[in-house]
Amino acid sequence: MPDDVHASIRAALVTITALLATSSRIDAESRDDAHREARLLVAAVLDVSPGALARTLDEPLTREQHEGVLHAAQRRANGEPLAYAVGTAAFRHLVLNVDARVLIPRPETEIVVDAVLAVMAQRSGGIAVDIGTGSGAIALALATEGHFDHVWATDISCDALEVARANYARLPVGATTVTFVAGADFAPLAGVKARVIVSNPPYIAYSEAAALPACVRDWEPSMALFAADNGMARYDVLFAGAADHLESDGWLVLEVDARRAADTMARAVHHGFVNVRLIRDLSNRDRVIVAQSA
């Protein structure tokens, strides 16, 4: 075997599966599903789909590939989330670069984008605003799937905006222009009137931190996870500020905690929003609130 070629993908999967299955620093569910995690890890590092990986198990790895998958596997075995270990996360049709500066995009948040596209289906153009963009997942999905004239994305973290801008630079030609601005909530949006405002705000109560998986609680940015007022503080800010930045019949679309969905709806009504409704995710849990400016 040439010096720059190492063991097959199949052999690497065996090694990585054993490493993950015996790690005490990842949760029991991940250890039980170590083979699946190993396949996802190797596919991500090699930049192929898991299906394509399954068809190439006996192909050899180059030295660089072999070192890359083992390095990512060791990071995962040390407790780091899989997305951070491999440096990428899938979100709808996008593959985003992610690291500890940003929250890892979840499949559930894809429902937020679906809700925006649904309320905008009969009305193209205008401005979309993503508050607390993080990796840019929602803003970039709207820039590539929506029909907006412009997308604005804000975040209080300059580190997060650096990640989001790098992801934006990788979008295909033809995507809607996205402007990234630093600042809290609506502060950097003076004069902006949006057709839709969207956000996946922090909504976990500080008292609930201990119940979170360690790979979330100990690794992902706390400012993107936790909020005061039993997890509700950011919603009041969004409801109060959106009125000044929405067109007269614009929409506010927010990801919510299913445990506090009814409370979130009540607060939307209290702030004068109409046509307020909840949308459930694929697990049949309340996931998104949609509310229209009166």
N, C-alpha and C positions, 0 to 999 in steps of 0.2 A: 504494500500500500504506500503511495507517495507520502512524503513527509507532511504535506499540507492537507491531507485527507485523514479524517478520523472515523470512528465507529459509525454505524448506520443510525438513522433516525430511530429505528426500533430499539436499538441498544441504549440510546440516550434516554428514551422514554422509560425503559426498565429502571435505569439508574435514578432518574428524577422521581419516578413514582415511589421507589423505595425511600428516597430522601424525604419526600413530603409525608409519606405514611408513618414515618417514625419521628417526625418533628413534634416537639412538645410546645412549640411556639405558635402553632396555628390551631384553629378550632377543630373540634372532633369531627364535625361534618366534612370539613375539607380533608382531614386525614382519611376518613372513610371513602371519600371520592377522589383519592389522590391520583388515580389513573386519568380521570377526566381533567383534573387541573393540570396534570403533566402535558396532556395533549393540547390544551388551550395555551399553555405557556410556550411550548415549542412552536406551535403554529404562529403565535404572535411574534416571537423572535424571528422566525423565518419569513414572516410577512406573507403567509398563505392561509387559506381557510382550513378549518379542521377537516373538512371533507377532502380537500386536495392533499393534506398531510397523510390521510389514511391510504392514499393511493401511491405514496412514495416512501413507505416505511423502510424499505431495504436500500434506499439510496444513501450514500455516505455523506457525512457532514464535512465541510472544510474546517480547518483549524479555527478560523475566526467564528464560524457558526457554532462549533462545539463549545468554545469558550464562552460565547454569548449565552447559549441556553443553560450552561452550568452556572454561570454568574447569576442569571435571572432566577434559576431554581434555588440557589442558596439564599438570595434575598427573600424569596417567598417562604422558604423554610425558617427564616429568622422572624417571620411574622408579618412582613410587609404585605400589603394588599397585592393581589395578582396584577392589577392594572399598573401599579407603581413599579412592581418588579420588572415588568416587560416594557413599561414606558408608554403604553397606548391603551385606549379604550374605545370600543365601538359605540356609536350613537347614531341610530337610524342608518343612513347610507354613508356616514362619515367614520373615519378612523382618526381619533384625536390623540395628540400627544398629551400625556398627563403626568404629573409628579406631585409631590407632597405640598405644592403651593396651591393646588386646586382640589375641589371635591371631585370624586370619581363619578362621571355621568352614569345614571342608572337607567335600565330599560323602562321603569315606571315613568320617568320624566319624558319619555317619548310621547306619552299621552298628552302632555302639555302642548307639544307642537301640533299634534293631531287636532286639538281643540282650537288652537289659533287658526289653522288652515280651514277648519270647518266654519268658524264665524266669519272668516274673510272670503269664503268661497264665491260669494256673489258681488264682491267689491274689491277689486284689485287696486294697487297703488297705495299711496299714503306712507306713513312712517310706522315702523314697529320699534318698540323700546324693550330691551331686556335688562332688568335691574338685577345686579349681582351676577354677572355673566359667568364668573369662574373660568373654566376652560374654553368658554365661548360656545358650548354645545347647542343651546337653544338658539342663540343669535345666528350661528352659522347654518343651522338647519333651516331657519327661516330665510336666510339669504340665498340658499340653494333651492328650497322647495316652495317658498312663498312667492308672491308677485308684488312685492313692496317696492316703493321708489327708493327707500333708504332704511337702513337698520342702525339704531344706536344701541350700544352696549356699555353699561357702567359697572364699576366695581370699586369698592373701597380699598382693595388690595392691589397695589401696583405690581406685585409679583404675579398675581393671577392674571392681570391684563397682559403681562409679558407672554404668558403661556397662550392666552387667547389670540393675541396678535400673530404669534407664530403659527397657530392653527389656521388663522384666516389667510395667511400668506400661501397656504397649501391648497386653498380652494380652487376649483376649476375656473377657467375663464368664463365670464358670463354671469357669475354670482352677483347678487345685489351688493352694492357698497355698504360696508359696515364701518361705523366710526366708534372707536373705543375711547371712553373718557373716564378718568379717575375721580372718585368722589362717592359720598354716601347717598344712597337712595336717589332723590330727584335733584340734589344740589347742582350737579354738573349739566342739567338739562334746561337751563333758563331759555325760555322762548320756544322750546320744542313742543309741538302739538302732535300727538300720536293717534293713529287709528286703532292701535292695540298696544297695550302695555302688558308684559309678561314677566313672571319671576318665579324662581324656585327658591324661596327664602329659607333661612334657617328656621326650623320649627320643632326642634327637640328641646324639651325642658331640661334644665341643668340637673334636676333631680333624677332624670332618666338615664344619665350618662353610664351608670354602673351596669345597666342592662344591655348596653350595646355590645356587639362583638368587639373584641380587642383590636381587630384589624381596622375597624372604623374609628373607635374611640381614641386609640393611641397613635393613629397615623394621619387621619384626614384633618384638615384645618378646622379648629373649633369654631371660628367665626362663621363658617359656612354650615355648621351643624346646630348650634345651640342658640336659644333666644330666651329672654326673660319673660315674665308674665305667663309662666307655665307653657312656654314655647310660642306664645301668641303675639309678642311685642312687635315683630316686623309687619304683621298683617295690618295693625292699626296705622302704622306709618304709611304703608302702601295705599290703604283705602283713603287716608286723609290727603295724601299728596297726589294721587292719580287724577282727581277731579280737575286740577289746574293744568294737567298735561295731556288730557284726552280730548279728542274731538267730541262734539256734543252727543253723538251716538256711538262713541268708541267703546272698546271692550277692554276689560281687565281680566287676565287669565293667570291663575296662580296654582302652583302645586300646594296641596294641603296634607296635613296629618289626618288620617282617617278617624283617629280617636277624638279629634276636635273639629271635624268638618262642620257639624251643626253650629257650633259656636262661631266658626269662620263665616258661615252664611249669614248668621244673625248680625255680625259686625258689618258685613257688606251692606245689608239692608239699612242698618243704622246710619251708615255714611251716605245714604241716598242712592245707592245703586239699584237698578231694576233688572228684571229678567235674570235673576240670580239662580243658578242651578249647579248641581254637582255631576261630575262624570266619574265613572268607576274604571279601574284598571282591569287587566286581564285576570287578576286574582279576586275580582268582584269587591274591591275595597275602594271607598271614596278616595279619589286621588287628585282631582282638579276642580277648582271652582271657576265658573265663568260668570261675569257680571258686567252689565252694560251701564254706561254713564247716562244719567237721566237727562 
